[in-house]
């Protein structure tokens, strides 16, 4: 079964967002990591930059495909997960194993808290995944 | 509506992530592409290849007919031998690549699943003399057992002495009591076999192979690893690396194009001309010099000039490097040539290398 924690918010492009004060931690969902499979490389190209909501902030390479990561919210990309960012070897595989925990990707300082309302909640995202699984 | 192979429920039970491919629901992967890839390179894995098209050709003129339709020389085949080949259009473009088996009283053509209907139609259009064509795809199940331990695994349940079957050799006999055609063929670069048997016996054979392979930790392998395994060997995939707009000479398939076989073949005149003038481009192997991963349709550059296009690309699980097959202009096809791939917004360095990418396969020669 695809895991979708209730306490997180989501995007249509399968990122998850955890909001703590004005900091948003971003990763890809369990559904996304399953779709990609075998993740081998991650780069947060927007590290240190200001981005608008839905701008690409980086990309994920899996064996069979490359996928962009999009900013769920506008703001400054403060930090990338040093354990996996541009890492060699098996390190990026943690995204497959623990997408909501150790496999987080980056942190953004939220520029506009109003945008948070545009994110999907658990139920809306579960509905999206259900449609994607039965396409 | 996508069709199911006889092994569909087996794939579901094994946790296969199913996708539509060549009109069938097939497993893209089970445990993951990389572990499945390594399984085949180190021990043994099983592929459901029932989606492949199987066409039986018989009659007194069968050999003459197949020799006209394909570029390799069928007359050199002894009974129970197979050969890799291609079918071409008159302009030298490729209809399909295939394996031709010469069996006791008929020939078997094994074609790409996605091209099965097209190929059958193409063959039927050219039927002449005493030739009978029967598409037996639906009645026959096909599996590939691949990896260095494939012979040890299959010998346990096989009534045939497998050591007597050479590379691209075939035999008929029993595997777990079921009549099969078995050949030492595959698409991985490892030693391995392909088995053909009645669709009604499919589950029985599958279960027996899995049981025999238990001591080697045999696993089912999905399409994802099938693709990375074949790419590491520079085996062409129709639709990616070859199609009707490419010819076998530029694709490096010269070894199956017999321009001097006695009665000619469809596409011979065009290919003869291409051979004389030399192909303008060649399908080469590219290995990335940094960590980037090439993907199909990426542009290939030499300095500022576009000189080619990637047709297949992946991370090579064996080399842990990005690898690609690409058509490049002839002047840039020599191994050692340094080129760049346009990846995202930058130029990533790559080098033309000698195939195969993976040089330690257990495949018999």
Contacts between the chains, C-beta under 8 A, distances in Angstrom:
chain1	res1	chain2	res2	distance
A	34	B	17	7.5
A	37	B	17	7.8
A	37	B	29	6.0
A	37	B	32	5.8
A	37	B	33	6.1
A	37	B	224	7.1
A	38	B	32	5.2
A	38	B	33	4.7
A	38	B	34	5.0
A	38	B	224	7.8
A	40	B	293	7.6
A	40	B	315	5.4
A	41	B	291	6.2
A	41	B	293	7.2
A	59	B	344	7.2
A	61	B	293	5.0
A	61	B	315	7.1
A	63	B	33	4.8
A	63	B	34	6.3
A	63	B	224	7.1
A	63	B	228	6.4
A	63	B	314	6.0
A	63	B	315	4.9
A	63	B	317	6.9
A	64	B	33	6.4
A	64	B	224	5.7
A	64	B	227	7.4
A	64	B	314	6.7
A	65	B	295	7.5
A	66	B	293	6.7
A	66	B	295	6.3
A	88	B	291	7.8
A	96	B	32	7.6
